[in-house]
Amino acid sequence: MQSLGSDLRYTARELRKRPGFTLTAVLSLALGIGATSAVFSVIYAVLIDPFPYPGSDRIMELRLVDKAGNDRFTGLSGPQMDRLRQAKSLESVVGMDFWNLTTTDGDLPEDVQSIHISPGAPNHWGIPALKGRWLIPSDGPPGEEPQRVVVLGYQFWQRYFLGDPGIVGRRMQLVHKTYEIVGVMPPRFKWGEGEIYLPLHVTQDPHIDFATSLKLRPGVSVAQASSELQPILEEFAKQSPERYPEKFRVSLKSIIDVYAKPLGPTLYLLLGAVASLLLIGCGNVSILLLARGAERQHEMAVRAAVGADRLRIIRQLLTESLAIAGAGTVLGVLLAWKSLSLITAFLPQGSFPAESVIKMNVPVLLFSIALAVSTAVVFGLWPALQLSRPDIARLMQSSVRRMTGNAHARRTHSAMVGAQVALTLLLLTVASAAGKGFLHLVKTDLGYDPGHTMSVPIPIHDNTHVSWQDRSEYFEQLRARIAAMPEVVAAGISTNATPPSNGNDTRIEILGNNGEKPEARLNFISPEYFPVLHISLARAAATRSKSVTPARMSGSRELSVTHFVASLSKAMQSRRPTASPPPTFTAVEDMTIRKTSADFAPRAMRMPNSFVRVATP
């Protein structure tokens, strides 16, 4: 310890005597270590620890892969969920319904993202409540109205109730109904990005379906569970063929595969880029140490002459390298900590799980310490080996203190410079390719114009505007009032979000078409929808009418509905003409399909979106 203390004191004196060298070396390492630590923080949060739920790799989403290879979502009714719970490979099955509510006990109503969850599997996520409790089976008995209880998300509790420690047992109003607050969840529990959680009303009605989350039993593989569920889902398809593709296979995907891993290749590529930056910094410091070593050859020779062995000299030089790396790490961690908020802000919204917390934590700090040690070895070992073997006889014969070094040292110096140039060119090439890719994305024709346009969801609460006519008139009143605002250029209504990911896969039957039942992505819109988004129809025209009836859609009798939808999809995704000439339309008229408003209205019009184009400032 005494020897180490003397090495540290000597190192401090040496670094203070050469502030320019010290500052340059520390900054070179700080930039590389800071960038690498910041990217590793994102990788740790998104890929290594994306969810706080125990056994999150066993929490699955149910998908169906159709004959075209496309993933299809499917909901399950109450009886179907009960049937699925009998599967030996499943530990729990949870039904969910995403339905926003409005607070009505404050000065101003507030739209709240709420999730109704079947409370029959309280251990599905395996996280206890921070305060109070989670939903339990008695909150939603099968076939009965659920209890008016609510569990708050942590962020909503902090924002709306100011983190009131006595929140459990208090009451709040949602859509003029009083609910008792029974619990608050921990900060990282953000399932479905919900703000509040309520018990789901599950009935035996086979026509009401819900989103589902499945959890596999420990030791059960995805392939085993999919194989067991295949005949069960095929049985469901026979009962409700309109909800399922004609041919499909069950595909279970864990929430990690769906929400965390897609960002993996990009993050690892970015980690490689910043690691290259760190290697360049190490190369810079190694060259600086070699150049500085030329001035210290007499010093090393004197130390060797008075009895210092080679190992002692190497230890002293590595101590200096470790001190430089330590200072660079401290500064780099500070830079990473300050830059994390910027990195999070630049990541696309929804590109990583809401439960992921990007921050400087213990694993990231340990990673930074490991970086400090490894960089000290990388940039300090080779110069230490070179300087620990001074040619005492040659140095004694020299009358000058500064030497240029031997041929081997010059070759080492040249190799390091060459490696630095190569890494720099590689980084420049990658940055250029990334820049071109970004510009390509910016200039990509989306098929619609998102500029100065916003989408506003319109929540519809239970037992309000029940009839189709009443609901349509309500939407039209909202649209007209928004469109009349001086800041608004135009406004339209759509039932299913922004193109191209809009519409619901629906099997339809065309009357008088030999019983053909094609599938189409169906989306209800107002006549203003296409003009608001600047969408030009390439191969079809929509019928303009004041009252849109969901039992009718526009198309040509010369084409099937699938052709119509394909044409419309192409019109949305690309305005460029296709290679083959479009078909000739002799007339565009209403095409009657075998679906009624009762089939569509209750689910399709629950929460439409109002699209608003504002005036250019």
C-alpha positions in Angstrom: 0.0 0.0 0.0 2.9 2.4 0.8 4.4 1.7 -2.6 1.0 2.3 -4.3 0.6 5.6 -2.4 4.0 6.8 -3.6 3.1 5.8 -7.2 -0.1 7.8 -6.9 1.6 10.9 -5.5 4.3 10.7 -8.2 1.6 10.3 -10.9 -0.2 13.4 -9.6 3.0 15.4 -9.8 3.7 14.3 -13.3 0.2 15.1 -14.6 0.3 18.5 -13.0 3.6 19.3 -14.6 2.0 18.7 -18.1 -1.5 20.2 -18.0 -1.8 20.3 -21.8 -1.0 16.6 -22.1 -3.3 15.7 -19.2 -6.3 17.7 -20.5 -6.0 16.3 -24.0 -5.8 12.7 -22.8 -8.6 13.0 -20.3 -11.0 14.7 -22.8 -10.1 12.1 -25.5 -11.2 9.3 -23.2 -14.1 11.2 -21.6 -15.8 11.6 -25.0 -15.5 7.9 -25.8 -16.4 6.6 -22.4 -19.3 9.0 -22.1 -20.8 8.1 -25.4 -20.3 4.3 -24.7 -21.8 4.6 -21.2 -24.8 6.5 -22.5 -25.6 4.0 -25.2 -25.1 1.1 -22.8 -27.6 2.8 -20.5 -30.2 2.6 -23.3 -29.2 -1.0 -24.1 -29.5 -2.0 -20.5 -32.9 -0.4 -20.1 -34.4 -1.5 -23.4 -32.8 -4.9 -24.1 -31.4 -6.3 -20.8 -34.0 -5.1 -18.3 -37.0 -3.8 -20.3 -39.8 -5.0 -18.0 -40.1 -5.2 -14.2 -42.5 -8.2 -14.3 -41.0 -11.5 -13.0 -41.1 -14.0 -15.9 -41.7 -11.4 -18.5 -40.3 -13.7 -21.1 -43.3 -15.9 -20.4 -45.9 -13.2 -20.9 -47.3 -13.7 -24.4 -49.4 -11.9 -27.0 -51.7 -14.1 -29.1 -51.1 -13.7 -32.9 -52.5 -15.6 -35.9 -50.3 -15.9 -39.0 -52.5 -16.1 -42.1 -51.6 -17.8 -45.4 -49.9 -14.7 -46.6 -47.5 -14.7 -43.6 -49.1 -11.6 -42.0 -49.6 -11.4 -38.2 -53.2 -11.0 -37.3 -54.6 -10.0 -33.9 -57.6 -11.7 -32.5 -59.7 -11.0 -29.5 -61.4 -13.6 -27.2 -64.9 -13.7 -25.7 -65.6 -14.6 -22.1 -66.4 -18.2 -22.9 -63.3 -18.5 -25.1 -61.0 -17.2 -22.3 -62.5 -19.7 -19.9 -61.7 -22.4 -22.5 -58.2 -21.2 -22.9 -57.6 -21.2 -19.1 -58.0 -25.0 -19.2 -54.9 -25.3 -21.4 -52.1 -27.2 -19.6 -49.4 -24.9 -21.0 -50.9 -21.7 -19.7 -50.5 -20.3 -16.2 -52.9 -17.5 -16.6 -55.1 -15.7 -19.1 -56.1 -12.1 -18.6 -58.7 -10.2 -20.6 -58.3 -6.5 -21.2 -60.3 -3.6 -22.7 -58.6 -0.3 -23.4 -61.2 2.5 -22.8 -60.5 6.1 -21.8 -62.5 7.6 -19.0 -63.0 11.2 -17.8 -62.5 12.5 -14.4 -65.6 14.5 -13.2 -64.7 15.5 -9.6 -62.3 18.3 -10.4 -62.6 21.8 -11.7 -61.9 20.6 -15.2 -62.6 17.2 -16.7 -59.5 15.2 -17.7 -59.2 12.4 -20.1 -57.6 9.4 -18.4 -56.0 6.3 -20.1 -57.8 3.5 -18.4 -57.5 -0.3 -18.8 -60.2 -2.7 -17.7 -58.6 -6.0 -16.6 -60.2 -9.3 -15.7 -59.1 -9.7 -12.0 -59.1 -13.5 -12.0 -55.3 -13.7 -12.2 -53.8 -11.3 -9.7 -50.3 -12.8 -10.1 -50.2 -12.5 -13.8 -47.6 -9.7 -13.6 -46.2 -10.7 -10.3 -45.7 -7.1 -8.9 -47.3 -6.1 -5.6 -48.9 -2.8 -5.2 -46.9 0.1 -3.8 -49.9 1.1 -1.6 -53.0 -0.9 -1.0 -53.6 -3.9 -3.3 -54.1 -4.9 -6.9 -57.4 -6.1 -8.4 -58.6 -9.4 -6.9 -61.3 -11.9 -8.2 -64.0 -10.5 -5.9 -63.7 -7.1 -7.7 -65.2 -8.6 -10.9 -67.3 -11.8 -10.2 -68.1 -13.7 -13.5 -71.4 -12.6 -14.9 -71.9 -9.8 -12.5 -71.2 -6.1 -12.6 -67.7 -5.3 -11.3 -67.1 -3.5 -8.1 -66.5 0.3 -8.5 -62.8 0.1 -7.4 -59.8 1.5 -9.2 -56.0 1.1 -8.9 -53.9 4.1 -9.8 -50.7 4.2 -11.8 -47.8 5.8 -10.0 -47.5 8.8 -12.4 -51.2 9.5 -12.3 -51.1 9.3 -8.4 -48.3 11.8 -8.3 -49.8 14.2 -10.9 -53.5 14.1 -10.0 -53.4 13.5 -6.3 -49.9 15.1 -5.7 -48.6 11.8 -4.2 -51.1 11.8 -1.3 -49.8 9.1 1.1 -53.4 8.5 2.4 -54.8 7.9 -1.1 -56.0 4.3 -0.4 -59.6 4.4 0.6 -60.3 7.8 -1.0 -62.9 8.1 -3.7 -62.8 9.7 -7.2 -65.4 10.3 -9.9 -65.0 8.8 -13.4 -67.8 9.8 -15.8 -70.0 10.9 -12.8 -69.6 7.5 -11.1 -67.8 7.2 -7.7 -65.0 4.7 -7.5 -63.0 3.7 -4.4 -59.2 3.8 -4.8 -57.8 0.5 -3.5 -54.2 0.7 -4.5 -51.3 2.4 -6.2 -48.8 0.5 -8.4 -45.0 1.0 -8.4 -43.4 3.5 -10.7 -42.3 0.9 -13.4 -45.7 -0.7 -13.6 -47.1 0.8 -16.8 -48.9 -2.1 -18.4 -50.5 -0.8 -21.6 -49.4 2.7 -20.7 -52.5 2.9 -18.5 -53.0 5.6 -15.9 -55.7 3.7 -14.0 -56.8 0.1 -13.8 -60.4 -1.1 -13.2 -62.0 -4.6 -13.1 -63.3 -5.8 -16.5 -66.9 -6.8 -16.9 -66.7 -10.2 -18.6 -69.9 -11.7 -19.9 -70.8 -14.9 -21.6 -71.8 -13.0 -24.7 -69.9 -14.7 -27.6 -70.1 -11.5 -29.6 -68.1 -9.4 -27.2 -64.4 -10.0 -27.4 -61.4 -8.6 -25.5 -57.7 -8.3 -25.9 -55.9 -11.0 -24.1 -52.5 -11.5 -22.4 -51.3 -15.1 -21.8 -48.6 -16.3 -19.4 -46.9 -19.7 -20.0 -46.2 -22.1 -17.2 -42.5 -22.3 -16.2 -40.6 -24.7 -18.4 -43.1 -24.6 -21.3 -41.7 -23.6 -24.6 -43.5 -21.3 -27.1 -43.6 -24.1 -29.6 -45.3 -26.4 -27.1 -47.9 -23.8 -26.1 -48.6 -22.9 -29.7 -49.1 -26.5 -30.6 -51.6 -27.0 -27.8 -53.5 -23.8 -28.6 -53.8 -24.5 -32.4 -56.8 -26.9 -32.3 -58.5 -24.7 -29.7 -58.2 -21.6 -31.9 -59.4 -23.6 -34.9 -62.4 -24.5 -32.9 -63.1 -20.9 -32.1 -62.7 -20.1 -35.9 -65.5 -22.6 -36.7 -67.7 -20.8 -34.2 -67.0 -17.3 -35.5 -65.5 -17.7 -39.0 -65.8 -13.9 -39.7 -63.2 -13.1 -37.0 -60.5 -15.5 -38.3 -58.5 -16.0 -41.5 -59.5 -19.0 -43.5 -56.2 -20.6 -42.8 -53.9 -19.7 -40.0 -51.4 -20.9 -37.4 -51.1 -19.8 -33.8 -48.0 -17.6 -33.1 -47.2 -16.7 -29.5 -44.8 -13.8 -29.1 -43.4 -12.7 -25.8 -43.7 -9.0 -24.9 -39.9 -8.9 -25.0 -39.8 -10.0 -28.6 -42.6 -7.6 -29.6 -41.7 -4.4 -27.7 -38.0 -4.6 -26.8 -36.0 -6.6 -29.3 -36.9 -4.7 -32.5 -34.7 -1.8 -31.4 -31.8 -4.2 -30.7 -29.9 -4.1 -34.0 -30.0 -0.3 -34.1 -28.7 0.0 -30.5 -25.9 -2.6 -31.0 -24.8 -0.8 -34.2 -24.7 2.4 -32.3 -22.8 0.8 -29.5 -20.2 -0.4 -32.1 -19.9 3.1 -33.4 -19.3 4.7 -30.0 -16.9 1.8 -29.1 -14.9 2.7 -32.2 -14.9 6.3 -31.0 -13.5 5.1 -27.7 -10.8 3.0 -29.5 -9.8 6.1 -31.4 -9.5 8.0 -28.1 -7.4 5.2 -26.7 -5.1 5.4 -29.7 -4.8 9.1 -29.3 -3.7 8.7 -25.6 -1.3 5.8 -26.5 0.4 8.0 -29.1 0.6 10.8 -26.6 2.2 8.5 -24.0 4.7 7.2 -26.6 5.6 10.8 -27.6 5.9 11.8 -23.9 7.9 8.6 -23.3 10.6 9.8 -25.6 11.2 12.7 -23.2 11.3 10.3 -20.2 13.9 7.9 -21.6 16.6 9.3 -19.4 14.3 9.2 -16.4 13.5 5.5 -17.0 17.2 4.7 -17.5 18.1 6.4 -14.2 15.4 4.5 -12.4 16.7 1.2 -13.9 20.3 2.1 -13.1 19.5 2.7 -9.4 17.8 -0.7 -9.1 14.2 -0.4 -10.3 13.2 -3.6 -12.1 11.1 -3.7 -15.2 7.9 -4.8 -13.4 8.3 -1.8 -11.0 8.6 0.6 -13.9 5.5 -0.9 -15.7 3.5 -0.6 -12.5 4.4 3.1 -12.2 3.5 3.8 -15.9 0.2 1.8 -15.6 -0.7 3.8 -12.5 -0.4 7.0 -14.6 -2.6 5.4 -17.3 -5.2 4.4 -14.7 -5.3 7.9 -13.3 -5.9 9.4 -16.7 -8.6 6.7 -17.4 -10.2 7.3 -14.0 -10.4 11.1 -14.6 -11.8 10.4 -18.1 -14.4 8.0 -16.7 -15.6 10.5 -14.1 -16.0 13.2 -16.7 -17.5 10.7 -19.2 -20.1 9.5 -16.7 -21.1 13.1 -16.1 -21.4 13.7 -19.8 -23.5 10.5 -20.2 -25.8 11.4 -17.3 -26.4 14.8 -18.9 -27.0 13.4 -22.3 -29.4 10.7 -21.4 -32.4 13.1 -21.5 -31.4 14.2 -25.0 -31.1 10.6 -26.2 -34.5 9.6 -24.7 -36.0 12.7 -26.4 -34.6 11.8 -29.8 -35.8 8.1 -29.6 -39.0 7.6 -31.6 -42.1 7.6 -29.4 -43.3 4.0 -28.7 -40.0 2.5 -30.0 -39.2 1.0 -26.6 -41.4 -0.2 -23.7 -42.9 2.4 -21.4 -41.6 0.3 -18.5 -38.0 0.8 -19.6 -36.2 3.3 -17.4 -33.2 4.9 -19.1 -30.9 6.2 -16.3 -27.5 5.9 -14.8 -27.7 2.9 -12.4 -25.4 0.5 -10.7 -24.9 -1.8 -13.7 -24.1 1.1 -15.9 -21.6 2.5 -13.3 -19.9 -0.9 -13.1 -19.8 -1.0 -16.9 -18.1 2.4 -16.8 -15.6 1.3 -14.2 -14.8 -1.8 -16.3 -14.3 0.6 -19.3 -11.9 2.7 -17.2 -9.7 -0.4 -16.3 -9.8 -1.8 -19.8 -9.0 1.5 -21.5 -6.1 2.0 -19.1 -4.7 -1.4 -20.1 -5.4 -0.8 -23.8 -3.7 2.6 -24.2 -1.2 2.3 -21.3 0.2 -1.2 -21.5 2.0 -1.0 -24.8 3.8 2.3 -24.0 4.7 0.9 -20.6 6.3 -2.1 -22.2 8.2 0.0 -24.6 9.5 2.5 -21.9 10.3 -0.2 -19.3 13.3 -1.4 -21.4 15.6 1.6 -21.7 18.9 1.2 -23.6 21.1 2.4 -20.7 24.4 2.3 -22.6 23.0 4.1 -25.6 21.4 6.8 -23.4 24.6 7.3 -21.4 26.5 7.9 -24.6 24.0 10.5 -25.7 24.6 14.2 -24.8 21.0 15.1 -25.3 18.0 14.2 -23.2 15.5 13.8 -26.0 15.7 10.8 -28.2 13.7 9.8 -31.2 13.4 6.1 -30.1 14.4 3.0 -32.0 13.0 1.6 -35.2 10.6 -0.8 -33.4 9.0 2.1 -31.5 8.6 4.1 -34.7 6.9 1.1 -36.4 4.6 0.8 -33.4 3.8 4.5 -33.6 3.0 4.2 -37.3 0.8 1.2 -36.8 -1.3 3.1 -34.2 -1.7 6.1 -36.4 -2.8 3.8 -39.3 -5.3 2.0 -37.0 -6.7 5.4 -35.9 -7.1 6.6 -39.5 -8.8 3.3 -40.4 -11.3 3.6 -37.5 -11.9 7.2 -38.3 -12.7 6.4 -42.0 -15.0 3.6 -40.8 -16.9 5.9 -38.6 -17.2 8.5 -41.3 -18.5 5.9 -43.7 -21.1 4.6 -41.2 -22.1 8.2 -40.4 -22.5 9.0 -44.1 -24.6 5.9 -44.7 -26.8 6.8 -41.6 -27.2 10.4 -42.8 -28.3 9.2 -46.3 -30.7 6.8 -44.7 -32.2 9.5 -42.5 -32.6 11.9 -45.5 -34.3 9.1 -47.4 -36.7 8.6 -44.6 -37.4 12.3 -44.3 -38.1 12.5 -48.0 -40.2 9.3 -48.2 -43.6 9.8 -49.7 -46.1 8.5 -47.0 -49.0 8.8 -49.3 -50.5 11.5 -47.1 -49.3 14.8 -45.8 -48.8 14.8 -42.0 -47.6 18.4 -41.9 -49.6 20.7 -39.7 -52.0 17.9 -39.0 -53.0 16.3 -35.6 -55.1 13.4 -34.6 -57.4 13.8 -31.6 -59.1 10.8 -30.1 -62.8 11.2 -29.2 -63.8 9.1 -26.2 -67.4 7.7 -26.1 -68.5 6.5 -22.7 -70.8 3.5 -22.1 -74.5 4.0 -22.6 -74.0 7.4 -24.4 -75.0 8.0 -28.0 -76.0 4.4 -28.4 -77.7 4.5 -31.8 -75.7 4.9 -34.9 -77.7 7.9 -36.0 -77.2 9.7 -32.6 -73.5 8.9 -32.6 -72.9 10.0 -36.2 -74.7 13.3 -35.5 -72.6 13.8 -32.3 -69.4 13.3 -34.3 -70.5 15.6 -37.0 -71.3 18.3 -34.5 -67.8 18.0 -33.1 -66.2 18.0 -36.5 -68.1 21.0 -37.6 -67.3 23.1 -34.5 -63.6 22.2 -34.8 -63.6 23.0 -38.5 -65.2 26.4 -37.8 -62.3 27.5 -35.6 -60.2 30.2 -37.3 -56.9 28.3 -36.8 -58.3 25.2 -38.5 -58.2 24.7 -42.3 -60.2 21.5 -42.4 -61.3 18.6 -40.1 -62.4 15.0 -40.7 -63.4 11.9 -38.8 -61.9 8.4 -38.9 -62.6 5.4 -36.8 -59.1 3.9 -36.8 -56.1 6.2 -36.5 -53.5 7.3 -39.1 -52.7 5.5 -42.4 -51.3 3.2 -43.3 -51.8 1.3 -40.1 -55.5 1.8 -40.0 -58.6 -0.2 -40.5 -59.6 -3.6 -39.2 -59.3 -6.9 -41.1 -62.9 -7.8 -41.9 -64.3 -10.7 -44.0 -67.2 -9.5 -46.2 -69.5 -11.1 -48.7 -70.3 -9.4 -52.0 -73.9 -10.0 -53.0 -74.2 -11.6 -56.4 -70.5 -12.6 -56.6 -70.8 -16.4 -56.3 -70.3 -16.4 -52.6 -66.8 -15.0 -52.6 -65.8 -13.8 -49.1 -62.7 -11.6 -49.4 -61.0 -9.9 -46.5 -60.6 -6.1 -46.4 -59.2 -3.6 -44.0 -62.2 -1.5 -43.2 -62.1 2.0 -41.9 -65.1 4.4 -41.5 -64.4 7.9 -42.5 -66.2 11.2 -43.1 -66.1 12.8 -46.6 -63.4 15.3 -45.4 -60.9 12.6 -44.3 -59.1 12.3 -47.7 -58.9 16.1 -48.3 -57.6 16.7 -44.8 -54.7 14.3 -45.2 -54.2 15.3 -48.9 -54.8 11.7 -50.1 -55.5 11.3 -53.7 -57.4 8.2 -54.8 -55.5 6.6 -57.6 -58.0 4.0 -58.7 -61.3 4.6 -57.0 -63.5 7.3 -55.8 -65.5 7.4 -52.5 -69.1 8.3 -52.4 -69.8 11.6 -50.8 -72.9 11.6 -48.6 -74.1 13.4 -45.5 -75.0 10.2 -43.8 -72.4 7.4 -44.1 -74.0 4.0 -43.8 -71.6 1.3 -42.7 -73.5 -1.3 -44.8 -72.3 0.4 -48.0 -68.9 1.2 -49.5 -67.7 2.7 -52.7 -66.1 0.6 -55.4 -66.5 -0.5 -59.0 -68.6 -3.5 -60.0 -65.8 -4.5 -62.3 -63.5 -5.1 -59.3 -63.8 -7.2 -56.1 -63.7 -5.4 -52.8 -60.2 -6.8 -52.2 -59.0 -5.1 -55.4 -60.6 -1.8 -54.3 -58.9 -1.9 -50.9 -55.6 -2.9 -52.5 -55.9 0.1 -54.8 -56.8 2.4 -51.9 -53.9 1.1 -49.8 -51.5 1.7 -52.7 -52.9 5.2 -53.1 -52.2 5.9 -49.4 -48.7 4.4 -49.4 -47.3 5.7 -52.7 -48.5 8.3 -55.1 -46.1 7.0 -57.8 -47.8 5.2 -60.7 -47.4 1.5 -60.8 -45.6 -0.4 -63.5 -48.8 -2.0 -64.9 -51.5 0.3 -66.2 -54.5 0.7 -63.9 -57.8 -1.0 -64.9 -60.5 1.0 -66.7 -63.5 2.1 -64.7 -66.7 2.5 -66.5 -68.7 3.6 -63.4 -68.1 4.1 -59.8 -71.2 3.3 -57.7 -72.1 1.9 -54.3 -71.3 -1.8 -53.7 -73.6 -3.5 -51.3 -71.9 -5.9 -48.9 -73.4 -8.3 -46.4 -72.6 -6.5 -43.2 -75.0 -4.4 -41.1 -74.5 -1.4 -39.0 -75.2 -3.5 -36.0 -72.1 -5.5 -36.9 -69.8 -2.5 -37.1 -71.1 0.4 -35.1 -70.6 -0.7 -31.5 -66.9 -1.6 -31.8 -65.7 0.4 -34.8 -67.1 3.8 -33.6 -66.1 3.5 -29.9 -63.2 5.9 -30.1 -62.8 7.6 -33.4 -60.1 10.1 -34.3 -60.6 13.7 -35.4 -58.0 14.8 -37.9 -57.4 18.5 -37.9 -55.2 20.5 -40.3 -54.2 23.8 -38.9 -53.2 26.9 -40.8 -49.5 27.3 -41.6 -48.0 29.9 -39.2 
